Amino acid sequence: MKYAIIGDIHANLQAFTVVLDKCKQEGVEGYICVGDIVGYNANPAECLEMIRGINLLAVVKGNHDEYASNDDDTMIGFNPHAKAAVLWTKSHLIEGQREWLKNLHFKQTVRGANTTIVHATLDSPESWGYIFDIYQAKDNFTYQFTQLCFCGHSHVPIAFKRQPFSSSPGAIPVEEIESWKGSKISMEKAKPGDNLDPDPVIHLDKGSKYLINIGSVGQPRNRDPRASFAIYDSTTATVTRFRLEYDIAGAQKTIRDSGLPERLALRLATGN
């Protein structure tokens, strides 16, 4: 079965539309969302209704989903631009939409897929911590009881693999999968027929566990402005990350027309 793993859509209608079109082309059968459907961009209601209209097998709550659906307007820890976007988002969702977001769980196991999803971390998902390195990944693996765990929150694609328990007492080898970040073959080294920007693929080994951040659909922060998401194919035991061009200028225009902070429009073009 092919599962699309999407997250950090952040109300970016232009990017989300392109991602869903690609999923149809790839024969995706079910969708899994790691949270933050709303926030930052200017089409929260539209993106929310789109996510509710697909074959959504599992979805968890992100921090922007949390604050857009509760009555806390202080949002301690949010920067001014993020806070302004949440307050704006609240005023552009109807009560039923906010209630749907409010009722989402912080983490969820996907039945039949040997997969767990969380927006932030498994150890304390409601604290909105980040996973950037092996040490944070090791902590997460302690709470991971499925082969796969997909997460988001940082908007930066990163992946880790934990080998089966070593014969050395107490050793749990964890490594970062560097290829998941995506790397371009230089023009100087390219041969005819080479794909200069290949889609990163993880081939899953039995007995190993994987923690995978898929990047962001609606506001990438890895200096690649393309919409990022993944497809998990349980038949071939692979996870592939796709990067898609979309109408960034159109998304920027909707942000500006809505009166949201200019910084939110500018960062889409640079992916940071």
C-alpha positions in Angstrom: 0.0 0.0 0.0 1.2 3.5 -0.7 0.8 6.0 2.1 1.4 9.8 1.6 3.0 11.3 4.7 2.3 15.0 4.8 2.7 17.7 7.4 3.4 21.4 8.2 1.0 22.4 5.5 0.5 25.7 7.3 -2.5 26.9 5.2 -0.5 27.0 2.0 -3.2 26.2 -0.5 -0.9 26.5 -3.6 1.6 24.1 -2.2 -0.9 21.6 -0.8 -2.8 21.5 -4.1 0.4 20.5 -6.0 1.2 17.8 -3.4 -2.3 16.2 -3.6 -2.1 16.2 -7.4 1.3 14.4 -7.2 -0.1 11.9 -4.8 -2.9 11.0 -7.2 -0.3 10.6 -10.0 1.8 8.3 -7.7 -1.2 6.1 -6.9 -1.4 7.0 -3.2 -4.1 5.0 -1.4 -4.1 6.6 2.1 -2.9 9.8 3.7 -1.2 10.3 7.1 -0.7 13.9 8.5 1.8 14.8 11.1 0.1 18.1 12.0 0.2 21.8 11.6 -2.5 22.0 9.0 -3.0 25.7 9.7 -0.8 28.7 10.7 1.5 31.1 8.9 -0.2 31.2 5.4 -3.5 32.6 4.3 -5.8 29.6 3.5 -6.5 27.7 6.7 -10.1 26.9 6.1 -9.5 25.7 2.6 -6.6 23.5 3.6 -8.5 22.1 6.5 -11.4 21.1 4.4 -9.1 19.6 1.8 -7.4 17.4 4.5 -10.8 16.3 5.8 -11.9 15.4 2.2 -9.1 12.9 1.4 -8.7 9.3 2.6 -7.1 10.4 5.9 -6.0 7.3 7.8 -4.3 9.2 10.7 -3.7 12.7 11.8 -2.1 14.4 14.9 -2.2 17.8 16.3 0.6 20.4 15.7 1.3 23.4 17.9 -0.3 25.8 15.5 -3.4 23.5 15.3 -3.4 23.6 19.1 -3.3 27.3 19.5 -5.7 28.0 16.6 -8.3 25.8 18.4 -8.0 26.8 22.0 -8.6 30.0 23.9 -5.0 30.8 24.8 -4.1 34.1 23.1 -0.8 34.5 25.1 1.1 31.8 23.2 4.2 31.9 25.3 7.3 31.0 23.2 5.8 32.1 19.8 7.5 34.8 17.9 5.4 37.9 17.0 4.9 36.7 13.4 3.7 33.3 14.4 1.5 34.7 17.0 -0.1 37.2 14.6 -0.7 34.3 12.2 -2.5 32.2 14.8 -4.7 35.1 15.9 -5.6 35.8 12.3 -6.2 32.1 11.7 -8.6 31.9 14.6 -10.7 34.6 13.1 -10.9 32.7 9.8 -12.0 29.3 11.0 -15.6 28.5 12.0 -16.3 26.9 15.3 -16.7 23.4 13.8 -13.3 23.6 12.2 -11.6 24.7 15.4 -13.4 21.9 17.3 -12.1 19.4 14.8 -8.5 20.6 15.4 -9.0 20.7 19.1 -10.0 17.0 19.2 -6.9 15.7 17.5 -4.5 13.5 19.4 -0.9 14.4 20.0 0.4 11.0 18.8 -1.2 8.1 17.0 -0.4 4.6 15.8 -1.4 3.9 12.2 -3.3 0.6 12.2 -1.8 -2.0 9.8 1.2 0.2 8.8 3.6 -0.5 11.7 3.9 3.3 12.0 3.5 5.9 14.7 3.1 9.6 14.0 3.7 12.7 16.2 4.2 16.3 15.4 7.1 16.9 17.8 8.5 14.1 20.0 7.1 10.9 21.4 8.4 11.4 24.9 6.5 14.6 25.5 4.5 15.5 22.4 2.5 18.3 24.0 5.8 20.1 25.0 6.6 20.8 21.3 10.3 19.7 21.4 12.4 19.4 18.3 14.5 16.6 16.9 17.7 17.9 15.2 20.4 15.4 16.2 21.2 11.8 17.1 21.0 12.5 20.9 17.4 13.7 20.5 16.6 10.8 18.2 17.9 8.3 20.7 15.5 9.7 23.3 12.6 9.3 20.8 13.5 5.7 19.9 13.1 4.8 23.6 9.3 5.5 23.2 9.0 4.1 19.6 7.4 0.7 19.5 6.8 0.5 15.7 9.3 0.2 12.9 8.5 3.7 11.6 7.9 7.0 13.2 7.1 10.1 11.2 7.3 13.6 12.6 7.4 17.2 11.6 7.6 20.5 13.5 11.1 21.7 12.6 10.2 22.0 8.8 13.6 20.4 8.2 13.9 16.9 6.6 16.0 14.6 8.7 16.0 10.8 9.3 17.6 8.4 11.7 18.0 4.6 11.8 18.4 2.5 14.8 20.0 -0.9 14.2 18.8 -4.0 16.0 20.2 -4.3 19.6 23.9 -4.8 19.4 25.7 -7.7 21.1 27.6 -5.1 23.1 25.9 -4.6 26.4 23.9 -1.3 26.5 24.8 -0.3 22.9 22.0 0.9 20.7 23.6 2.1 17.4 21.8 5.1 16.0 22.9 6.8 12.8 21.6 9.7 10.7 20.6 8.9 7.1 22.4 11.7 5.4 20.9 11.1 2.0 17.4 11.9 3.3 18.3 15.6 3.2 18.7 15.5 -0.6 21.9 16.4 -2.4 22.4 17.6 -6.0 25.0 16.0 -8.3 27.3 18.8 -9.5 27.1 19.7 -13.2 30.9 18.9 -13.5 30.4 15.3 -12.3 27.1 14.7 -14.0 26.9 12.1 -16.8 24.2 12.0 -19.6 21.0 10.7 -18.1 21.9 11.6 -14.5 19.1 13.0 -12.4 20.7 16.2 -11.0 18.2 16.3 -8.1 17.1 12.7 -7.3 14.3 12.1 -4.8 15.9 10.6 -1.6 14.8 7.0 -0.9 15.2 5.0 2.3 15.2 1.2 1.9 13.8 -0.2 5.1 15.7 -3.1 6.7 13.8 -5.6 8.8 14.7 -5.3 12.4 15.7 -1.7 12.2 13.7 1.3 13.4 13.4 4.6 11.6 12.6 8.1 12.8 11.8 10.3 9.8 11.0 14.0 9.5 9.4 14.6 6.1 10.0 18.3 5.9 7.2 20.8 5.2 4.6 21.2 2.6 3.8 24.8 3.2 6.8 26.5 4.8 10.2 24.7 4.2 13.1 25.8 6.3 16.0 23.8 4.8 16.9 26.4 2.1 14.9 24.5 -0.5 11.6 26.3 -1.1 9.9 23.4 -2.8 7.0 21.6 -1.0 8.3 18.5 0.7 6.4 15.3 1.6 7.0 11.5 1.5 5.4 8.4 0.3 5.8 5.2 2.3 5.3 2.1 0.1 4.8 -0.9 2.3 5.0 -3.3 -0.6 8.5 -2.3 -1.7 9.5 -1.3 1.9 10.7 2.2 0.8 10.1 5.7 1.9 10.6 8.4 -0.8 10.8 12.1 -0.3 9.4 14.3 -3.0 10.2 18.0 -3.5 7.7 19.9 -5.7 7.7 23.4 -7.3 4.5 25.3 -6.7 3.2 28.8 -7.2 5.2 30.6 -4.6 4.3 34.1 -5.9 0.6 33.2 -5.6 1.0 32.1 -2.0 2.9 35.3 -1.3 0.1 37.4 -2.8 -2.5 35.7 -0.6 -0.4 36.4 2.5 0.0 40.1 1.6 -3.6 40.5 0.6 -4.7 39.1 4.0 -2.6 41.6 5.9 -0.4 38.9 7.5 3.3 39.8 8.3 5.5 40.4 5.3 8.2 38.1 6.7 5.8 35.2 6.2 5.6 35.9 2.5 9.3 36.6 2.0 10.5 33.4 3.6 8.6 31.1 1.2 10.9 32.1 -1.7 14.1 31.3 0.2 13.0 28.2 2.2 14.2 29.4 5.5 
